[in-house]
Amino acid sequence: MEQLLSPRCYNSTYFDFKRGRMHMDLERIQQALRDAKLTGWLFYDFRKTNPIAYKIVGLPSTAFYSRRWFYYVPAQGTPTAVISAVEPHVLSELPGKRLIFQTWQDMHAHLRTILPANGRVAMEYSPHNAVPYVSKVDAGTVELIRSFGVEVVSSGNLAQRFEVQLSQAQVESHREAGRRLIAAKDKLLAQLGEDLRNGVELNEYSVQMRLRDLIVAQGIQLPDSPHVAVNANASNPHYESNSHTHSPIRRGDLILLDFWGYMPPSEDCDSVFADYTWMAFAGTYDEIPGRQKEVFEIVRQARDTGIAFARQRAKAGKPIEGREVDDATRNVINQAGYGRYFVHRTGHNIGNASTAVHGNGANVDNFETQDERNLLPNTCCSIEPGIYLPEFGIRSEVDLLVLENDVEVTGVPIQQEIVALLS
């Protein structure tokens, strides 16, 4: 009997202990095709240009093939591989028939044979390259497949079911990472308040390193250091101080903290990042300038509006498109007159692996890209609107677990006002 490596953690593939490798779960893929009313899924790759295909059919990431290959999975029936005679071993671990071509004419003939005329076939393609995360098949190959009378549709939503949906264990790892990150943030803010009272000199880099150490002390793993930015530096969404370039933190400064991390993975299941941004002020609440309070309140309203929109759609059992949540969030900032200062998407997918704080699933985006993909149940994304003025920047970031009929905010308690470090 085949043993499975925690099927809760691998959606399209399972681990065959006897053979020591991943195997494709053909039954689940074909069921997903039937659910989507598609005729089949045509996987294509040339020299590892399509990592989505490798992951979903269970090919090892170390594999490299020098010739084109195709692998067609019909919604019902037996898959077929189309491979070069130069590399007849390619895809030998996958189930189904094998057709070998020598010439390009052979390849075309085989494809014409296996593809259903007038069928609807998914490929890693995005109309108008709207979602570059999905667009892995070149335009010429799409043209070729269409020439056989086949309708090519995007595999964007389909691939998400196998790339980014989380197991229950992964959801719990995200929640726990969130709790520990917030605890580290709380300790840092308390320490900074004490330092300000005692006249300790502070700067972005030293606070960044201290936050890193507090996060690690919570048992969280970090791929890189958190970000700390003051005043105008916080107006650069990707600002990062270092030991040579940083600004001092003084009384009256506005401070942005951007921090993330994940729990140590278990032997049979990967863990999931949590990713948050908080705003603090080096002084008392009454000393916070009115403009900063006003801008934070607009960002907070935008954040909460996006969350409420996603929750309303989830409770109604309706699809939640990433672009729709971005629109709902962004409209609040636009209506307040700060639209030109909100310079990035509302949020990004958080992947189902500890290597991917930015995953390949649907982003909350109708700004940088037109992401029509759905925020599927059992996925995670950030919600992080910001307003970046020349003199200061403000962002509030939480994470959103999309559940079957609801959404759950992590990184609680959610920030409601700028934190004053002095009372």
C-alpha distance (Angstrom), angle and dihedral (degrees) to the residues before:
residue distance angle dihedral
M1 . . .
E2 3.83 . .
Q3 3.78 116.0 .
L4 3.78 120.1 -141.4
L5 3.77 127.1 -141.6
S6 3.79 102.4 -130.9
P7 3.81 100.6 -53.7
R8 3.81 86.0 -157.4
C9 3.80 86.9 74.2
Y10 3.80 104.0 42.0
N11 3.78 116.4 54.6
S12 3.81 106.7 -176.8
T13 3.80 99.9 18.3
Y14 3.77 138.4 43.9
F15 3.77 133.3 -162.2
D16 3.79 118.8 -108.8
F17 3.79 105.0 -152.6
K18 3.80 92.1 -169.8
R19 3.81 92.2 58.8
G20 3.81 96.0 26.8
R21 3.78 97.8 -129.6
M22 3.78 145.2 93.6
H23 3.80 119.5 -89.3
M24 3.78 129.9 -161.5
D25 3.81 118.4 -110.3
L26 3.79 96.3 -134.6
E27 3.79 95.1 178.3
R28 3.81 93.4 57.9
I29 3.79 93.2 46.7
Q30 3.79 92.4 50.6
Q31 3.79 91.6 47.4
A32 3.80 89.3 52.1
L33 3.81 89.5 51.8
R34 3.79 91.5 51.8
D35 3.79 91.2 47.4
A36 3.81 88.9 53.3
K37 3.83 91.3 46.2
L38 3.80 91.5 -122.3
T39 3.79 126.4 147.3
G40 3.78 93.5 -139.7
W41 3.79 150.1 -43.4
L42 3.80 120.4 -103.3
F43 3.79 112.7 -158.2
Y44 3.80 115.1 -161.8
D45 3.77 133.8 177.7
F46 3.77 140.9 172.1
R47 3.79 116.4 -172.0
K48 3.80 95.6 -24.7
T49 3.77 97.3 -54.3
N50 3.83 89.6 136.1
P51 3.81 111.3 55.1
I52 3.81 90.0 165.8
A53 3.80 90.0 66.0
Y54 3.80 92.2 49.5
K55 3.77 92.0 52.4
I56 3.78 98.5 45.2
V57 3.79 98.0 46.3
G58 3.80 91.3 42.4
L59 3.79 101.9 -115.0
P60 3.81 114.8 159.7
S61 3.78 113.1 -101.3
T62 3.81 88.6 -129.3
A63 3.81 92.8 60.3
F64 3.79 116.5 110.4
Y65 3.81 125.9 -176.3
S66 3.78 122.8 -175.2
R67 3.82 97.4 -153.9
R68 3.78 133.7 60.5
W69 3.79 118.1 -90.2
F70 3.79 134.9 -173.5
Y71 3.78 129.4 -163.1
Y72 3.80 117.8 -170.1
V73 3.80 119.4 -161.0
P74 3.81 112.3 -171.3
A75 3.77 120.5 -153.8
Q76 3.79 85.9 -115.2
G77 3.77 129.7 17.0
T78 3.78 136.9 23.9
P79 3.83 123.8 -24.1
T80 3.79 120.4 -126.1
A81 3.79 130.4 -148.7
V82 3.81 121.4 -151.7
I83 3.80 109.1 -159.4
S84 3.77 141.3 165.1
A85 3.80 123.1 -97.7
V86 3.80 86.7 -132.0
E87 3.82 89.0 65.9
P88 3.81 107.1 26.4
H89 3.82 90.8 160.8
V90 3.80 92.5 66.4
L91 3.84 115.0 119.7
S92 3.81 90.7 2.1
E93 3.80 90.2 140.6
L94 3.82 92.9 59.4
P95 3.81 122.8 89.8
G96 3.79 122.7 -110.0
K97 3.78 142.3 43.3
R98 3.80 126.1 -32.2
L99 3.81 126.3 -141.1
I100 3.80 116.7 -171.2
F101 3.79 123.4 -154.5
Q102 3.79 130.4 -164.2
T103 3.78 101.1 179.6
W104 3.77 132.6 34.3
Q105 3.79 87.2 -112.2
D106 3.82 89.0 58.2
M107 3.79 90.0 50.0
H108 3.81 92.2 52.0
A109 3.79 91.5 47.6
H110 3.81 92.6 51.5
L111 3.79 92.1 48.6
R112 3.78 91.3 49.0
T113 3.80 88.7 52.1
I114 3.81 97.8 50.8
L115 3.80 100.5 37.3
P116 3.80 117.3 84.7
A117 3.80 114.3 -120.9
N118 3.82 109.4 -120.9
G119 3.80 89.2 10.0
R120 3.81 126.9 139.3
V121 3.78 109.7 -124.2
A122 3.80 127.7 -176.8
M123 3.79 121.3 -134.2
E124 3.79 135.2 166.8
Y125 3.78 91.4 -90.4
S126 3.81 133.4 125.1
P127 3.83 120.3 -158.2
H128 3.81 108.9 -113.6
N129 3.83 86.9 -3.2
A130 3.80 86.9 -83.0
V131 3.81 91.3 155.9
P132 3.83 109.6 33.3
Y133 3.81 90.8 -173.9
V134 3.82 87.0 70.4
S135 3.81 99.7 36.1
K136 3.81 101.8 94.3
V137 3.83 101.5 130.4
D138 3.80 115.1 79.8
A139 3.80 121.2 -118.9
G140 3.80 93.5 -113.4
T141 3.79 92.9 57.5
V142 3.80 90.6 49.2
E143 3.82 88.5 50.8
L144 3.79 89.7 51.3
I145 3.79 93.8 52.5
R146 3.79 91.8 46.8
S147 3.80 89.7 52.5
F148 3.81 87.5 68.4
G149 3.80 90.8 62.7
V150 3.80 93.6 -98.7
E151 3.80 124.9 137.8
V152 3.81 109.0 -133.2
V153 3.80 114.2 -151.1
S154 3.78 130.3 -178.7
S155 3.79 117.7 -90.1
G156 3.81 89.2 -155.2
N157 3.81 98.7 114.6
L158 3.79 92.6 32.8
A159 3.80 94.3 53.0
Q160 3.79 90.8 50.9
R161 3.80 89.8 66.3
F162 3.78 88.5 64.4
E163 3.78 102.9 29.7
V164 3.79 109.2 44.0
Q165 3.79 112.8 13.5
L166 3.79 110.7 116.2
S167 3.77 132.2 -132.6
Q168 3.80 119.5 -131.0
A169 3.79 89.2 -104.7
Q170 3.79 90.3 54.2
V171 3.80 91.7 48.8
E172 3.80 89.0 53.2
S173 3.81 91.0 48.6
H174 3.81 89.2 54.1
R175 3.79 93.2 48.9
E176 3.79 92.1 49.3
A177 3.81 92.2 47.2
G178 3.80 87.7 52.2
R179 3.79 93.3 51.9
R180 3.79 92.4 49.6
L181 3.80 94.8 45.4
I182 3.79 91.4 52.5
A183 3.81 89.9 48.5
A184 3.82 89.8 53.4
K185 3.80 90.7 48.6
D186 3.81 91.4 50.7
K187 3.81 91.2 51.8
L188 3.79 91.2 49.5
L189 3.81 93.8 50.9
A190 3.80 91.2 49.2
Q191 3.81 90.3 50.7
L192 3.79 92.8 47.9
G193 3.79 91.0 52.0
E194 3.80 89.9 52.9
D195 3.81 91.1 47.4
L196 3.79 91.6 52.1
R197 3.79 91.0 50.7
N198 3.80 90.2 50.8
G199 3.79 96.0 45.2
V200 3.81 95.6 -115.2
E201 3.81 113.8 167.6
L202 3.80 112.1 -115.4
N203 3.78 135.6 -174.3
E204 3.79 136.8 176.9
Y205 3.78 95.8 -102.3
S206 3.79 97.0 48.0
V207 3.80 90.7 48.6
Q208 3.80 90.0 46.4
M209 3.81 90.7 54.4
R210 3.78 91.5 46.0
L211 3.79 92.0 51.7
R212 3.81 89.1 49.1
D213 3.80 90.9 53.3
L214 3.81 92.5 47.6
I215 3.80 90.6 51.1
V216 3.80 92.5 49.3
A217 3.83 89.7 48.2
Q218 3.81 86.8 59.0
G219 3.80 89.7 61.2
I220 3.80 93.8 -104.7
Q221 3.79 121.4 141.2
L222 3.79 119.3 -134.2
P223 3.80 128.4 -160.0
D224 3.81 89.5 -165.0
S225 3.78 140.3 -11.1
P226 3.81 125.7 -69.4
H227 3.80 120.3 -109.8
V228 3.79 127.2 -110.6
A229 3.80 120.1 -174.7
V230 3.80 133.3 171.0
N231 3.78 131.7 -152.8
A232 3.83 111.8 -41.4
N233 3.82 92.0 8.2
A234 3.79 87.3 65.7
S235 3.81 87.6 61.9
N236 3.81 88.1 73.6
P237 3.85 104.1 77.1
H238 3.82 91.2 -154.4
Y239 3.79 98.9 38.5
E240 3.79 113.7 145.4
S241 3.80 125.1 -178.8
N242 3.80 122.7 -149.1
S243 3.77 138.5 -173.5
H244 3.82 91.3 -82.0
T245 3.81 102.0 36.1
H246 3.79 118.8 45.2
S247 3.77 141.6 115.2
P248 3.80 129.5 -122.7
I249 3.80 120.2 -107.6
R250 3.80 111.3 -134.6
R251 3.77 138.7 168.6
G252 3.81 108.8 -67.4
D253 3.82 96.2 28.5
L254 3.79 125.0 132.3
I255 3.82 112.2 -133.2
L256 3.80 129.3 -157.5
L257 3.81 118.6 -160.2
D258 3.83 118.3 -166.4
F259 3.81 113.7 -178.9
W260 3.80 139.1 162.3
G261 3.79 142.8 163.9
Y262 3.80 145.3 142.2
M263 3.76 141.1 -122.3
P264 3.82 117.8 -100.7
P265 3.83 107.2 -85.9
S266 3.79 118.1 -113.3
E267 3.79 122.7 -124.6
D268 3.80 93.7 -97.7
C269 3.80 104.5 28.1
D270 3.79 136.9 43.8
S271 3.79 122.0 -130.7
V272 3.79 131.0 -126.8
F273 3.79 131.5 -122.6
A274 3.77 126.1 -115.6
D275 3.82 116.1 -153.6
Y276 3.82 127.5 -171.3
T277 3.81 143.5 166.6
W278 3.82 126.0 -155.8
M279 3.80 133.4 -179.6
A280 3.82 124.7 -139.1
F281 3.80 136.1 176.4
A282 3.80 126.7 -142.1
G283 3.77 96.0 -131.5
T284 3.79 142.8 30.9
Y285 3.79 123.8 -43.3
D286 3.80 91.3 -110.7
E287 3.82 89.3 56.2
I288 3.82 93.6 57.7
P289 3.83 106.6 109.3
G290 3.80 113.9 -110.6
R291 3.82 91.6 -123.8
Q292 3.80 91.0 58.1
K293 3.80 91.7 49.2
E294 3.80 90.2 48.3
V295 3.81 93.8 50.4
F296 3.79 92.7 45.9
E297 3.80 90.2 52.2
I298 3.82 90.8 52.9
V299 3.81 90.8 49.5
R300 3.81 90.3 47.6
Q301 3.80 92.0 50.8
A302 3.80 90.8 48.2
R303 3.81 91.5 49.9
D304 3.79 93.3 48.8
T305 3.80 92.6 44.8
G306 3.80 90.8 55.9
I307 3.80 91.3 48.4
A308 3.80 91.9 47.9
F309 3.81 91.3 50.1
A310 3.81 91.9 51.9
R311 3.81 91.1 46.5
Q312 3.80 92.8 49.8
R313 3.81 91.8 51.7
A314 3.81 92.7 45.6
K315 3.81 93.8 50.0
A316 3.80 89.9 49.1
G317 3.81 90.3 52.1
K318 3.81 91.4 -119.2
P319 3.82 126.6 139.4
I320 3.80 114.9 -95.3
E321 3.79 111.5 -144.0
G322 3.78 115.5 -157.4
R323 3.78 91.6 -133.2
E324 3.82 91.8 54.6
V325 3.79 92.7 55.9
D326 3.80 89.4 48.3
D327 3.81 90.5 51.7
A328 3.81 92.9 49.4
T329 3.81 91.0 49.9
R330 3.78 96.9 41.7
N331 3.81 94.1 48.1
V332 3.81 90.3 66.6
I333 3.79 91.2 56.0
N334 3.80 92.6 41.9
Q335 3.81 92.1 51.9
A336 3.81 90.1 50.2
G337 3.80 89.1 57.3
Y338 3.82 97.5 -110.4
G339 3.80 99.9 101.2
R340 3.80 95.2 118.6
Y341 3.80 89.3 57.0
F342 3.82 95.0 56.2
V343 3.79 95.6 83.1
H344 3.82 105.0 169.5
R345 3.80 141.4 47.2
T346 3.79 118.4 -76.1
G347 3.79 94.2 -114.7
H348 3.79 150.2 -18.6
N349 3.77 134.8 -130.1
I350 3.79 115.8 -98.4
G351 3.79 107.6 -141.9
N352 3.79 130.5 -132.2
A353 3.79 94.1 -111.9
S354 3.79 134.3 69.8
T355 3.81 87.7 -121.9
A356 3.80 93.3 64.4
V357 3.78 122.5 63.9
H358 3.82 82.6 155.4
G359 3.80 104.4 46.8
N360 3.79 132.9 -170.0
G361 3.81 96.1 -109.4
A362 3.78 129.0 100.8
N363 3.78 114.9 -48.9
V364 3.79 123.5 -148.4
D365 3.75 90.7 -113.1
N366 3.78 140.8 131.7
F367 3.79 92.5 144.0
E368 3.79 112.3 59.0
T369 3.81 90.9 23.3
Q370 3.79 134.3 5.6
D371 3.78 97.4 -115.7
E372 3.80 106.5 -171.5
R373 3.80 92.7 168.2
N374 3.78 117.7 117.3
L375 3.78 124.9 -111.2
L376 3.79 92.8 -120.5
P377 3.81 124.6 -148.9
N378 3.79 112.6 -91.1
T379 3.78 94.5 29.7
C380 3.78 131.9 112.8
C381 3.80 133.2 -141.2
S382 3.77 139.2 167.1
I383 3.80 125.0 -112.4
E384 3.80 107.1 -156.4
P385 3.80 118.5 153.1
G386 3.77 117.1 177.1
I387 3.78 142.7 -177.6
Y388 3.81 114.7 -148.7
L389 3.78 113.0 -165.9
P390 3.82 123.2 178.0
E391 3.81 92.4 -105.9
F392 3.82 99.7 40.0
G393 3.79 143.0 -6.1
I394 3.80 129.9 -140.3
R395 3.80 128.0 -165.5
S396 3.79 132.3 167.1
E397 3.80 116.8 -161.7
V398 3.78 130.7 -173.8
D399 3.79 131.2 157.7
L400 3.77 125.7 -116.3
L401 3.79 124.2 -148.1
V402 3.79 108.2 -158.1
L403 3.81 109.0 -146.3
E404 3.79 131.9 -175.6
N405 3.81 96.4 -85.3
D406 3.78 104.6 -0.1
V407 3.79 144.4 28.1
E408 3.79 127.9 -119.3
V409 3.80 125.3 -151.3
T410 3.80 115.8 -142.5
G411 3.77 126.8 -164.9
V412 3.78 91.9 60.6
P413 2.90 143.6 -150.1
I414 3.78 83.6 57.8
Q415 3.81 112.9 -134.8
Q416 3.81 112.5 -100.5
E417 3.81 101.4 174.5
I418 3.80 140.0 5.0
V419 3.80 108.4 -73.6
A420 3.80 112.3 -118.8
L421 3.82 109.8 -145.5
L422 3.81 92.3 -154.8
S423 3.77 127.7 52.9
